[in-house]
């Protein structure tokens, strides 16, 4: 079992400022805030990732086909260009 370990820790200025802000908000010692932040961060780091959310494409009813047959290219082009075909 691990006992308390004393170590020197160099913090980036932004991290130190956030820790000070949490310490002033929650109260407690700097040591307690650092230990709580490390515990929470390490739990988050070793936790399995959340399963990805599957995206489903919504369906839309486009109505009936506006041309008689898509196999007749000339009819499709005429309908697309606005010409009366027939």
PDB file of N, CA, C and O in Angstrom:
ATOM      1  N   UNK A   1       0.840  -1.179   0.000  1.00  0.00           N
ATOM      2  CA  UNK A   1       0.000   0.000   0.000  1.00  0.00           C
ATOM      3  C   UNK A   1       0.884   1.241   0.000  1.00  0.00           C
ATOM      4  O   UNK A   1       1.863   1.333   0.740  1.00  0.00           O
ATOM      5  N   UNK A   2       0.511   2.184  -0.846  1.00  0.00           N
ATOM      6  CA  UNK A   2       1.279   3.419  -0.933  1.00  0.00           C
ATOM      7  C   UNK A   2       0.961   4.335   0.235  1.00  0.00           C
ATOM      8  O   UNK A   2      -0.185   4.452   0.669  1.00  0.00           O
ATOM      9  N   UNK A   3       1.979   4.964   0.715  1.00  0.00           N
ATOM     10  CA  UNK A   3       1.784   5.991   1.724  1.00  0.00           C
ATOM     11  C   UNK A   3       1.879   7.333   1.036  1.00  0.00           C
ATOM     12  O   UNK A   3       2.093   7.394  -0.174  1.00  0.00           O
ATOM     13  N   UNK A   4       1.727   8.382   1.767  1.00  0.00           N
ATOM     14  CA  UNK A   4       1.850   9.715   1.186  1.00  0.00           C
ATOM     15  C   UNK A   4       3.229   9.869   0.576  1.00  0.00           C
ATOM     16  O   UNK A   4       4.233   9.451   1.153  1.00  0.00           O
ATOM     17  N   UNK A   5       3.260  10.471  -0.587  1.00  0.00           N
ATOM     18  CA  UNK A   5       4.522  10.690  -1.277  1.00  0.00           C
ATOM     19  C   UNK A   5       4.726  12.190  -1.405  1.00  0.00           C
ATOM     20  O   UNK A   5       3.847  12.918  -1.866  1.00  0.00           O
ATOM     21  N   UNK A   6       5.866  12.622  -1.002  1.00  0.00           N
ATOM     22  CA  UNK A   6       6.194  14.032  -1.077  1.00  0.00           C
ATOM     23  C   UNK A   6       7.001  14.247  -2.352  1.00  0.00           C
ATOM     24  O   UNK A   6       7.983  13.545  -2.594  1.00  0.00           O
ATOM     25  N   UNK A   7       6.586  15.219  -3.170  1.00  0.00           N
ATOM     26  CA  UNK A   7       7.276  15.464  -4.427  1.00  0.00           C
ATOM     27  C   UNK A   7       7.168  16.935  -4.790  1.00  0.00           C
ATOM     28  O   UNK A   7       6.320  17.665  -4.276  1.00  0.00           O
ATOM     29  N   UNK A   8       8.040  17.344  -5.679  1.00  0.00           N
ATOM     30  CA  UNK A   8       7.979  18.707  -6.206  1.00  0.00           C
ATOM     31  C   UNK A   8       7.242  18.657  -7.524  1.00  0.00           C
ATOM     32  O   UNK A   8       7.533  17.822  -8.381  1.00  0.00           O
ATOM     33  N   UNK A   9       6.296  19.548  -7.681  1.00  0.00           N
ATOM     34  CA  UNK A   9       5.465  19.554  -8.871  1.00  0.00           C
ATOM     35  C   UNK A   9       5.528  20.951  -9.478  1.00  0.00           C
ATOM     36  O   UNK A   9       5.230  21.942  -8.811  1.00  0.00           O
ATOM     37  N   UNK A  10       5.920  21.023 -10.757  1.00  0.00           N
ATOM     38  CA  UNK A  10       5.952  22.306 -11.447  1.00  0.00           C
ATOM     39  C   UNK A  10       4.674  22.446 -12.261  1.00  0.00           C
ATOM     40  O   UNK A  10       4.402  21.641 -13.152  1.00  0.00           O
ATOM     41  N   UNK A  11       3.899  23.470 -11.950  1.00  0.00           N
ATOM     42  CA  UNK A  11       2.619  23.683 -12.610  1.00  0.00           C
ATOM     43  C   UNK A  11       2.738  24.807 -13.629  1.00  0.00           C
ATOM     44  O   UNK A  11       3.443  25.793 -13.417  1.00  0.00           O
ATOM     45  N   UNK A  12       2.031  24.632 -14.737  1.00  0.00           N
ATOM     46  CA  UNK A  12       1.929  25.721 -15.697  1.00  0.00           C
ATOM     47  C   UNK A  12       1.111  26.841 -15.055  1.00  0.00           C
ATOM     48  O   UNK A  12       0.270  26.574 -14.196  1.00  0.00           O
ATOM     49  N   UNK A  13       1.346  28.086 -15.461  1.00  0.00           N
ATOM     50  CA  UNK A  13       0.632  29.202 -14.835  1.00  0.00           C
ATOM     51  C   UNK A  13      -0.894  29.096 -14.924  1.00  0.00           C
ATOM     52  O   UNK A  13      -1.595  29.451 -13.976  1.00  0.00           O
ATOM     53  N   UNK A  14      -1.412  28.608 -16.062  1.00  0.00           N
ATOM     54  CA  UNK A  14      -2.865  28.502 -16.194  1.00  0.00           C
ATOM     55  C   UNK A  14      -3.437  27.454 -15.252  1.00  0.00           C
ATOM     56  O   UNK A  14      -4.528  27.633 -14.709  1.00  0.00           O
ATOM     57  N   UNK A  15      -2.706  26.360 -15.054  1.00  0.00           N
ATOM     58  CA  UNK A  15      -3.167  25.306 -14.144  1.00  0.00           C
ATOM     59  C   UNK A  15      -3.131  25.807 -12.710  1.00  0.00           C
ATOM     60  O   UNK A  15      -4.057  25.558 -11.937  1.00  0.00           O
ATOM     61  N   UNK A  16      -2.071  26.506 -12.354  1.00  0.00           N
ATOM     62  CA  UNK A  16      -1.963  27.058 -10.996  1.00  0.00           C
ATOM     63  C   UNK A  16      -3.094  28.042 -10.728  1.00  0.00           C
ATOM     64  O   UNK A  16      -3.662  28.049  -9.636  1.00  0.00           O
ATOM     65  N   UNK A  17      -3.427  28.873 -11.716  1.00  0.00           N
ATOM     66  CA  UNK A  17      -4.513  29.836 -11.542  1.00  0.00           C
ATOM     67  C   UNK A  17      -5.851  29.128 -11.354  1.00  0.00           C
ATOM     68  O   UNK A  17      -6.658  29.531 -10.516  1.00  0.00           O
ATOM     69  N   UNK A  18      -6.088  28.067 -12.140  1.00  0.00           N
ATOM     70  CA  UNK A  18      -7.342  27.308 -11.981  1.00  0.00           C
ATOM     71  C   UNK A  18      -7.410  26.646 -10.610  1.00  0.00           C
ATOM     72  O   UNK A  18      -8.467  26.636  -9.979  1.00  0.00           O
ATOM     73  N   UNK A  19      -6.300  26.099 -10.149  1.00  0.00           N
ATOM     74  CA  UNK A  19      -6.281  25.468  -8.832  1.00  0.00           C
ATOM     75  C   UNK A  19      -6.551  26.502  -7.734  1.00  0.00           C
ATOM     76  O   UNK A  19      -7.285  26.225  -6.785  1.00  0.00           O
ATOM     77  N   UNK A  20      -5.965  27.677  -7.863  1.00  0.00           N
ATOM     78  CA  UNK A  20      -6.205  28.730  -6.876  1.00  0.00           C
ATOM     79  C   UNK A  20      -7.674  29.156  -6.888  1.00  0.00           C
ATOM     80  O   UNK A  20      -8.266  29.397  -5.837  1.00  0.00           O
ATOM     81  N   UNK A  21      -8.253  29.244  -8.085  1.00  0.00           N
ATOM     82  CA  UNK A  21      -9.665  29.629  -8.189  1.00  0.00           C
ATOM     83  C   UNK A  21     -10.550  28.595  -7.507  1.00  0.00           C
ATOM     84  O   UNK A  21     -11.475  28.953  -6.778  1.00  0.00           O
ATOM     85  N   UNK A  22     -10.269  27.303  -7.740  1.00  0.00           N
ATOM     86  CA  UNK A  22     -11.052  26.235  -7.096  1.00  0.00           C
ATOM     87  C   UNK A  22     -10.849  26.280  -5.588  1.00  0.00           C
ATOM     88  O   UNK A  22     -11.801  26.097  -4.829  1.00  0.00           O
ATOM     89  N   UNK A  23      -9.627  26.520  -5.149  1.00  0.00           N
ATOM     90  CA  UNK A  23      -9.338  26.578  -3.712  1.00  0.00           C
ATOM     91  C   UNK A  23     -10.135  27.704  -3.046  1.00  0.00           C
ATOM     92  O   UNK A  23     -10.684  27.528  -1.958  1.00  0.00           O
ATOM     93  N   UNK A  24     -10.192  28.862  -3.711  1.00  0.00           N
ATOM     94  CA  UNK A  24     -10.949  29.980  -3.135  1.00  0.00           C
ATOM     95  C   UNK A  24     -12.450  29.713  -3.168  1.00  0.00           C
ATOM     96  O   UNK A  24     -13.173  30.137  -2.266  1.00  0.00           O
ATOM     97  N   UNK A  25     -12.928  29.010  -4.202  1.00  0.00           N
ATOM     98  CA  UNK A  25     -14.352  28.727  -4.325  1.00  0.00           C
ATOM     99  C   UNK A  25     -14.802  27.671  -3.324  1.00  0.00           C
ATOM    100  O   UNK A  25     -15.818  27.836  -2.649  1.00  0.00           O
ATOM    101  N   UNK A  26     -14.034  26.580  -3.232  1.00  0.00           N
ATOM    102  CA  UNK A  26     -14.442  25.452  -2.399  1.00  0.00           C
ATOM    103  C   UNK A  26     -13.863  25.510  -0.996  1.00  0.00           C
ATOM    104  O   UNK A  26     -14.324  24.814  -0.091  1.00  0.00           O
ATOM    105  N   UNK A  27     -12.873  26.329  -0.828  1.00  0.00           N
ATOM    106  CA  UNK A  27     -12.187  26.343   0.463  1.00  0.00           C
ATOM    107  C   UNK A  27     -11.249  25.149   0.524  1.00  0.00           C
ATOM    108  O   UNK A  27     -11.139  24.402  -0.449  1.00  0.00           O
ATOM    109  N   UNK A  28     -10.600  24.962   1.602  1.00  0.00           N
ATOM    110  CA  UNK A  28      -9.685  23.839   1.745  1.00  0.00           C
ATOM    111  C   UNK A  28      -8.267  24.234   1.363  1.00  0.00           C
ATOM    112  O   UNK A  28      -8.014  25.338   0.880  1.00  0.00           O
ATOM    113  N   UNK A  29      -7.371  23.320   1.589  1.00  0.00           N
ATOM    114  CA  UNK A  29      -5.956  23.596   1.338  1.00  0.00           C
ATOM    115  C   UNK A  29      -5.604  23.349  -0.126  1.00  0.00           C
ATOM    116  O   UNK A  29      -6.323  22.666  -0.856  1.00  0.00           O
ATOM    117  N   UNK A  30      -4.482  23.922  -0.527  1.00  0.00           N
ATOM    118  CA  UNK A  30      -3.987  23.735  -1.894  1.00  0.00           C
ATOM    119  C   UNK A  30      -3.706  22.247  -2.143  1.00  0.00           C
ATOM    120  O   UNK A  30      -3.993  21.725  -3.220  1.00  0.00           O
ATOM    121  N   UNK A  31      -3.154  21.588  -1.153  1.00  0.00           N
ATOM    122  CA  UNK A  31      -2.844  20.154  -1.252  1.00  0.00           C
ATOM    123  C   UNK A  31      -4.116  19.340  -1.522  1.00  0.00           C
ATOM    124  O   UNK A  31      -4.112  18.438  -2.360  1.00  0.00           O
ATOM    125  N   UNK A  32      -5.195  19.658  -0.816  1.00  0.00           N
ATOM    126  CA  UNK A  32      -6.456  18.939  -0.997  1.00  0.00           C
ATOM    127  C   UNK A  32      -7.016  19.161  -2.393  1.00  0.00           C
ATOM    128  O   UNK A  32      -7.486  18.224  -3.039  1.00  0.00           O
ATOM    129  N   UNK A  33      -6.964  20.403  -2.855  1.00  0.00           N
ATOM    130  CA  UNK A  33      -7.483  20.717  -4.187  1.00  0.00           C
ATOM    131  C   UNK A  33      -6.675  19.996  -5.260  1.00  0.00           C
ATOM    132  O   UNK A  33      -7.251  19.455  -6.204  1.00  0.00           O
ATOM    133  N   UNK A  34      -5.350  19.978  -5.130  1.00  0.00           N
ATOM    134  CA  UNK A  34      -4.504  19.289  -6.108  1.00  0.00           C
ATOM    135  C   UNK A  34      -4.800  17.797  -6.099  1.00  0.00           C
ATOM    136  O   UNK A  34      -4.946  17.198  -7.164  1.00  0.00           O
ATOM    137  N   UNK A  35      -4.890  17.186  -4.934  1.00  0.00           N
ATOM    138  CA  UNK A  35      -5.179  15.753  -4.855  1.00  0.00           C
ATOM    139  C   UNK A  35      -6.555  15.418  -5.438  1.00  0.00           C
ATOM    140  O   UNK A  35      -6.695  14.433  -6.163  1.00  0.00           O
ATOM    141  N   UNK A  36      -7.569  16.231  -5.127  1.00  0.00           N
ATOM    142  CA  UNK A  36      -8.903  15.987  -5.677  1.00  0.00           C
ATOM    143  C   UNK A  36      -8.910  16.121  -7.196  1.00  0.00           C
ATOM    144  O   UNK A  36      -9.522  15.311  -7.892  1.00  0.00           O
ATOM    145  N   UNK A  37      -8.225  17.148  -7.710  1.00  0.00           N
ATOM    146  CA  UNK A  37      -8.164  17.343  -9.162  1.00  0.00           C
ATOM    147  C   UNK A  37      -7.442  16.191  -9.839  1.00  0.00           C
ATOM    148  O   UNK A  37      -7.873  15.719 -10.891  1.00  0.00           O
ATOM    149  N   UNK A  38      -6.346  15.735  -9.245  1.00  0.00           N
ATOM    150  CA  UNK A  38      -5.621  14.592  -9.819  1.00  0.00           C
ATOM    151  C   UNK A  38      -6.475  13.328  -9.791  1.00  0.00           C
ATOM    152  O   UNK A  38      -6.497  12.575 -10.765  1.00  0.00           O
ATOM    153  N   UNK A  39      -7.171  13.090  -8.699  1.00  0.00           N
ATOM    154  CA  UNK A  39      -8.024  11.895  -8.615  1.00  0.00           C
ATOM    155  C   UNK A  39      -9.097  11.916  -9.708  1.00  0.00           C
ATOM    156  O   UNK A  39      -9.296  10.935 -10.425  1.00  0.00           O
ATOM    157  N   UNK A  40      -9.780  13.052  -9.817  1.00  0.00           N
ATOM    158  CA  UNK A  40     -10.856  13.152 -10.800  1.00  0.00           C
ATOM    159  C   UNK A  40     -10.305  13.039 -12.230  1.00  0.00           C
ATOM    160  O   UNK A  40     -10.881  12.348 -13.070  1.00  0.00           O
ATOM    161  N   UNK A  41      -9.213  13.708 -12.489  1.00  0.00           N
ATOM    162  CA  UNK A  41      -8.619  13.649 -13.823  1.00  0.00           C
ATOM    163  C   UNK A  41      -8.120  12.263 -14.177  1.00  0.00           C
ATOM    164  O   UNK A  41      -8.311  11.808 -15.305  1.00  0.00           O
ATOM    165  N   UNK A  42      -7.486  11.588 -13.237  1.00  0.00           N
ATOM    166  CA  UNK A  42      -6.979  10.237 -13.499  1.00  0.00           C
ATOM    167  C   UNK A  42      -8.118   9.243 -13.689  1.00  0.00           C
ATOM    168  O   UNK A  42      -8.018   8.348 -14.528  1.00  0.00           O
ATOM    169  N   UNK A  43      -9.205   9.387 -12.920  1.00  0.00           N
ATOM    170  CA  UNK A  43     -10.371   8.518 -13.133  1.00  0.00           C
ATOM    171  C   UNK A  43     -10.932   8.708 -14.539  1.00  0.00           C
ATOM    172  O   UNK A  43     -11.308   7.751 -15.215  1.00  0.00           O
ATOM    173  N   UNK A  44     -10.976   9.958 -14.953  1.00  0.00           N
ATOM    174  CA  UNK A  44     -11.483  10.259 -16.296  1.00  0.00           C
ATOM    175  C   UNK A  44     -10.555   9.685 -17.370  1.00  0.00           C
ATOM    176  O   UNK A  44     -11.027   9.191 -18.394  1.00  0.00           O
ATOM    177  N   UNK A  45      -9.260   9.747 -17.147  1.00  0.00           N
ATOM    178  CA  UNK A  45      -8.294   9.263 -18.140  1.00  0.00           C
ATOM    179  C   UNK A  45      -8.327   7.747 -18.310  1.00  0.00           C
ATOM    180  O   UNK A  45      -8.105   7.245 -19.412  1.00  0.00           O
ATOM    181  N   UNK A  46      -8.605   7.007 -17.224  1.00  0.00           N
ATOM    182  CA  UNK A  46      -8.587   5.546 -17.334  1.00  0.00           C
ATOM    183  C   UNK A  46      -9.964   4.953 -17.605  1.00  0.00           C
ATOM    184  O   UNK A  46     -10.084   3.753 -17.854  1.00  0.00           O
ATOM    185  N   UNK A  47     -10.997   5.780 -17.557  1.00  0.00           N
ATOM    186  CA  UNK A  47     -12.359   5.286 -17.817  1.00  0.00           C
ATOM    187  C   UNK A  47     -12.491   4.914 -19.296  1.00  0.00           C
ATOM    188  O   UNK A  47     -11.894   5.560 -20.157  1.00  0.00           O
ATOM    189  N   UNK A  48     -13.266   3.881 -19.586  1.00  0.00           N
ATOM    190  CA  UNK A  48     -13.477   3.530 -20.991  1.00  0.00           C
ATOM    191  C   UNK A  48     -14.244   4.641 -21.698  1.00  0.00           C
ATOM    192  O   UNK A  48     -15.097   5.292 -21.094  1.00  0.00           O
ATOM    193  N   UNK A  49     -13.948   4.855 -22.959  1.00  0.00           N
ATOM    194  CA  UNK A  49     -14.650   5.925 -23.680  1.00  0.00           C
ATOM    195  C   UNK A  49     -16.124   5.595 -23.857  1.00  0.00           C
ATOM    196  O   UNK A  49     -16.516   4.430 -23.914  1.00  0.00           O
ATOM    197  N   UNK A  50     -16.935   6.650 -23.944  1.00  0.00           N
ATOM    198  CA  UNK A  50     -18.361   6.461 -24.184  1.00  0.00           C
ATOM    199  C   UNK A  50     -18.553   5.878 -25.579  1.00  0.00           C
ATOM    200  O   UNK A  50     -17.816   6.226 -26.501  1.00  0.00           O
ATOM    201  N   UNK A  51     -19.531   4.997 -25.743  1.00  0.00           N
ATOM    202  CA  UNK A  51     -19.759   4.446 -27.083  1.00  0.00           C
ATOM    203  C   UNK A  51     -20.206   5.566 -28.028  1.00  0.00           C
ATOM    204  O   UNK A  51     -20.925   6.478 -27.618  1.00  0.00           O
ATOM    205  N   UNK A  52     -19.786   5.495 -29.269  1.00  0.00           N
ATOM    206  CA  UNK A  52     -20.176   6.551 -30.206  1.00  0.00           C
ATOM    207  C   UNK A  52     -21.683   6.534 -30.454  1.00  0.00           C
ATOM    208  O   UNK A  52     -22.315   5.478 -30.467  1.00  0.00           O
ATOM    209  N   UNK A  53     -22.231   7.703 -30.645  1.00  0.00           N
ATOM    210  CA  UNK A  53     -23.664   7.838 -30.926  1.00  0.00           C
ATOM    211  C   UNK A  53     -23.861   7.635 -32.421  1.00  0.00           C
ATOM    212  O   UNK A  53     -23.271   8.338 -33.241  1.00  0.00           O
ATOM    213  N   UNK A  54     -24.694   6.669 -32.760  1.00  0.00           N
ATOM    214  CA  UNK A  54     -24.942   6.388 -34.177  1.00  0.00           C
ATOM    215  C   UNK A  54     -25.851   7.444 -34.755  1.00  0.00           C
ATOM    216  O   UNK A  54     -26.874   7.791 -34.164  1.00  0.00           O
ATOM    217  N   UNK A  55     -25.478   7.952 -35.910  1.00  0.00           N
ATOM    218  CA  UNK A  55     -26.303   8.941 -36.592  1.00  0.00           C
ATOM    219  C   UNK A  55     -27.192   8.225 -37.593  1.00  0.00           C
ATOM    220  O   UNK A  55     -26.720   7.405 -38.381  1.00  0.00           O
ATOM    221  N   UNK A  56     -28.433   8.525 -37.559  1.00  0.00           N
ATOM    222  CA  UNK A  56     -29.381   7.957 -38.513  1.00  0.00           C
ATOM    223  C   UNK A  56     -29.863   9.075 -39.420  1.00  0.00           C
ATOM    224  O   UNK A  56     -30.324  10.115 -38.948  1.00  0.00           O
ATOM    225  N   UNK A  57     -29.756   8.857 -40.718  1.00  0.00           N
ATOM    226  CA  UNK A  57     -30.224   9.834 -41.687  1.00  0.00           C
ATOM    227  C   UNK A  57     -31.743   9.788 -41.734  1.00  0.00           C
ATOM    228  O   UNK A  57     -32.323   8.725 -41.954  1.00  0.00           O
ATOM    229  N   UNK A  58     -32.391  10.924 -41.530  1.00  0.00           N
ATOM    230  CA  UNK A  58     -33.852  10.908 -41.567  1.00  0.00           C
ATOM    231  C   UNK A  58     -34.351  10.664 -42.990  1.00  0.00           C
ATOM    232  O   UNK A  58     -33.738  11.100 -43.965  1.00  0.00           O
ATOM    233  N   UNK A  59     -35.458   9.969 -43.082  1.00  0.00           N
ATOM    234  CA  UNK A  59     -36.037   9.695 -44.394  1.00  0.00           C
ATOM    235  C   UNK A  59     -37.028  10.789 -44.757  1.00  0.00           C
ATOM    236  O   UNK A  59     -37.627  11.423 -43.888  1.00  0.00           O
ATOM    237  N   UNK A  60     -37.186  10.994 -46.046  1.00  0.00           N
ATOM    238  CA  UNK A  60     -38.088  12.017 -46.550  1.00  0.00           C
ATOM    239  C   UNK A  60     -38.848  11.429 -47.733  1.00  0.00           C
ATOM    240  O   UNK A  60     -38.255  10.782 -48.597  1.00  0.00           O
ATOM    241  N   UNK A  61     -40.143  11.650 -47.772  1.00  0.00           N
ATOM    242  CA  UNK A  61     -40.944  11.195 -48.905  1.00  0.00           C
ATOM    243  C   UNK A  61     -40.853  12.253 -49.995  1.00  0.00           C
ATOM    244  O   UNK A  61     -41.302  13.381 -49.796  1.00  0.00           O
ATOM    245  N   UNK A  62     -40.284  11.910 -51.134  1.00  0.00           N
ATOM    246  CA  UNK A  62     -40.107  12.842 -52.234  1.00  0.00           C
ATOM    247  C   UNK A  62     -41.298  12.872 -53.180  1.00  0.00           C
ATOM    248  O   UNK A  62     -41.303  13.623 -54.155  1.00  0.00           O
ATOM    249  N   UNK A  63     -42.283  12.074 -52.901  1.00  0.00           N
ATOM    250  CA  UNK A  63     -43.461  12.059 -53.760  1.00  0.00           C
ATOM    251  C   UNK A  63     -43.251  11.136 -54.952  1.00  0.00           C
ATOM    252  O   UNK A  63     -42.287  10.375 -55.031  1.00  0.00           O
ATOM    253  N   UNK A  64     -44.203  11.241 -55.876  1.00  0.00           N
ATOM    254  CA  UNK A  64     -44.118  10.364 -57.047  1.00  0.00           C
ATOM    255  C   UNK A  64     -43.086  10.912 -58.029  1.00  0.00           C
ATOM    256  O   UNK A  64     -42.707  12.081 -57.963  1.00  0.00           O
ATOM    257  N   UNK A  65     -42.645  10.064 -58.926  1.00  0.00           N
ATOM    258  CA  UNK A  65     -41.686  10.451 -59.960  1.00  0.00           C
ATOM    259  C   UNK A  65     -42.380  11.376 -60.958  1.00  0.00           C
ATOM    260  O   UNK A  65     -43.491  11.082 -61.400  1.00  0.00           O
ATOM    261  N   UNK A  66     -41.739  12.491 -61.319  1.00  0.00           N
ATOM    262  CA  UNK A  66     -42.365  13.485 -62.187  1.00  0.00           C
ATOM    263  C   UNK A  66     -42.274  13.129 -63.673  1.00  0.00           C
ATOM    264  O   UNK A  66     -42.956  13.736 -64.499  1.00  0.00           O
ATOM    265  N   UNK A  67     -41.457  12.173 -64.004  1.00  0.00           N
ATOM    266  CA  UNK A  67     -41.376  11.714 -65.397  1.00  0.00           C
ATOM    267  C   UNK A  67     -41.854  10.277 -65.443  1.00  0.00           C
ATOM    268  O   UNK A  67     -41.813   9.564 -64.441  1.00  0.00           O
ATOM    269  N   UNK A  68     -42.294   9.872 -66.580  1.00  0.00           N
ATOM    270  CA  UNK A  68     -42.844   8.529 -66.716  1.00  0.00           C
ATOM    271  C   UNK A  68     -41.831   7.439 -66.415  1.00  0.00           C
ATOM    272  O   UNK A  68     -42.106   6.525 -65.637  1.00  0.00           O
ATOM    273  N   UNK A  69     -40.658   7.534 -67.030  1.00  0.00           N
ATOM    274  CA  UNK A  69     -39.670   6.487 -66.864  1.00  0.00           C
ATOM    275  C   UNK A  69     -38.274   7.108 -66.852  1.00  0.00           C
ATOM    276  O   UNK A  69     -37.932   7.909 -67.721  1.00  0.00           O
ATOM    277  N   UNK A  70     -37.492   6.736 -65.880  1.00  0.00           N
ATOM    278  CA  UNK A  70     -36.124   7.242 -65.823  1.00  0.00           C
ATOM    279  C   UNK A  70     -35.222   6.549 -66.847  1.00  0.00           C
ATOM    280  O   UNK A  70     -34.083   6.966 -67.060  1.00  0.00           O
ATOM    281  N   UNK A  71     -35.728   5.509 -67.468  1.00  0.00           N
ATOM    282  CA  UNK A  71     -34.955   4.806 -68.489  1.00  0.00           C
ATOM    283  C   UNK A  71     -34.942   5.583 -69.802  1.00  0.00           C
ATOM    284  O   UNK A  71     -34.042   5.389 -70.619  1.00  0.00           O
ATOM    285  N   UNK A  72     -35.911   6.447 -70.017  1.00  0.00           N
ATOM    286  CA  UNK A  72     -35.981   7.234 -71.245  1.00  0.00           C
ATOM    287  C   UNK A  72     -35.266   8.566 -70.994  1.00  0.00           C
ATOM    288  O   UNK A  72     -35.853   9.508 -70.462  1.00  0.00           O
ATOM    289  N   UNK A  73     -33.992   8.625 -71.387  1.00  0.00           N
ATOM    290  CA  UNK A  73     -33.155   9.783 -71.102  1.00  0.00           C
ATOM    291  C   UNK A  73     -33.700  11.041 -71.768  1.00  0.00           C
ATOM    292  O   UNK A  73     -33.662  12.118 -71.171  1.00  0.00           O
ATOM    293  N   UNK A  74     -34.191  10.926 -72.959  1.00  0.00           N
ATOM    294  CA  UNK A  74     -34.702  12.095 -73.667  1.00  0.00           C
ATOM    295  C   UNK A  74     -35.888  12.705 -72.923  1.00  0.00           C
ATOM    296  O   UNK A  74     -36.002  13.928 -72.840  1.00  0.00           O
ATOM    297  N   UNK A  75     -36.763  11.873 -72.388  1.00  0.00           N
ATOM    298  CA  UNK A  75     -37.910  12.371 -71.641  1.00  0.00           C
ATOM    299  C   UNK A  75     -37.474  13.049 -70.349  1.00  0.00           C
ATOM    300  O   UNK A  75     -38.021  14.088 -69.978  1.00  0.00           O
ATOM    301  N   UNK A  76     -36.498  12.474 -69.665  1.00  0.00           N
ATOM    302  CA  UNK A  76     -35.999  13.058 -68.415  1.00  0.00           C
ATOM    303  C   UNK A  76     -35.361  14.412 -68.683  1.00  0.00           C
ATOM    304  O   UNK A  76     -35.601  15.368 -67.947  1.00  0.00           O
ATOM    305  N   UNK A  77     -34.535  14.501 -69.751  1.00  0.00           N
ATOM    306  CA  UNK A  77     -33.893  15.776 -70.090  1.00  0.00           C
ATOM    307  C   UNK A  77     -34.921  16.823 -70.495  1.00  0.00           C
ATOM    308  O   UNK A  77     -34.797  17.988 -70.119  1.00  0.00           O
ATOM    309  N   UNK A  78     -35.906  16.432 -71.237  1.00  0.00           N
ATOM    310  CA  UNK A  78     -36.940  17.367 -71.654  1.00  0.00           C
ATOM    311  C   UNK A  78     -37.708  17.880 -70.449  1.00  0.00           C
ATOM    312  O   UNK A  78     -38.017  19.069 -70.373  1.00  0.00           O
ATOM    313  N   UNK A  79     -38.023  16.997 -69.501  1.00  0.00           N
ATOM    314  CA  UNK A  79     -38.747  17.418 -68.301  1.00  0.00           C
ATOM    315  C   UNK A  79     -37.864  18.329 -67.454  1.00  0.00           C
ATOM    316  O   UNK A  79     -38.357  19.297 -66.876  1.00  0.00           O
ATOM    317  N   UNK A  80     -36.586  18.039 -67.372  1.00  0.00           N
ATOM    318  CA  UNK A  80     -35.673  18.860 -66.589  1.00  0.00           C
ATOM    319  C   UNK A  80     -35.461  20.226 -67.198  1.00  0.00           C
ATOM    320  O   UNK A  80     -35.237  21.193 -66.469  1.00  0.00           O
ATOM    321  N   UNK A  81     -35.523  20.335 -68.503  1.00  0.00           N
ATOM    322  CA  UNK A  81     -35.322  21.604 -69.184  1.00  0.00           C
ATOM    323  C   UNK A  81     -36.621  22.377 -69.344  1.00  0.00           C
ATOM    324  O   UNK A  81     -36.617  23.493 -69.863  1.00  0.00           O
ATOM    325  N   UNK A  82     -37.703  21.811 -68.916  1.00  0.00           N
ATOM    326  CA  UNK A  82     -38.981  22.519 -68.967  1.00  0.00           C
ATOM    327  C   UNK A  82     -39.722  22.371 -70.282  1.00  0.00           C
ATOM    328  O   UNK A  82     -40.751  23.020 -70.471  1.00  0.00           O
ATOM    329  N   UNK A  83     -39.248  21.558 -71.181  1.00  0.00           N
ATOM    330  CA  UNK A  83     -39.931  21.389 -72.466  1.00  0.00           C
ATOM    331  C   UNK A  83     -41.106  20.441 -72.287  1.00  0.00           C
ATOM    332  O   UNK A  83     -41.089  19.560 -71.427  1.00  0.00           O
ATOM    333  N   UNK A  84     -42.109  20.634 -73.098  1.00  0.00           N
ATOM    334  CA  UNK A  84     -43.221  19.683 -73.113  1.00  0.00           C
ATOM    335  C   UNK A  84     -42.788  18.553 -74.019  1.00  0.00           C
ATOM    336  O   UNK A  84     -42.419  18.767 -75.174  1.00  0.00           O
ATOM    337  N   UNK A  85     -42.836  17.387 -73.501  1.00  0.00           N
ATOM    338  CA  UNK A  85     -42.436  16.206 -74.286  1.00  0.00           C
ATOM    339  C   UNK A  85     -43.654  15.384 -74.527  1.00  0.00           C
ATOM    340  O   UNK A  85     -44.298  15.051 -73.532  1.00  0.00           O
ATOM    341  N   UNK A  86     -44.030  15.040 -75.610  1.00  0.00           N
ATOM    342  CA  UNK A  86     -45.186  14.231 -75.995  1.00  0.00           C
ATOM    343  C   UNK A  86     -45.982  14.983 -76.947  1.00  0.00           C
ATOM    344  O   UNK A  86     -47.012  14.496 -77.413  1.00  0.00           O
TER     345      UNK A  86
END
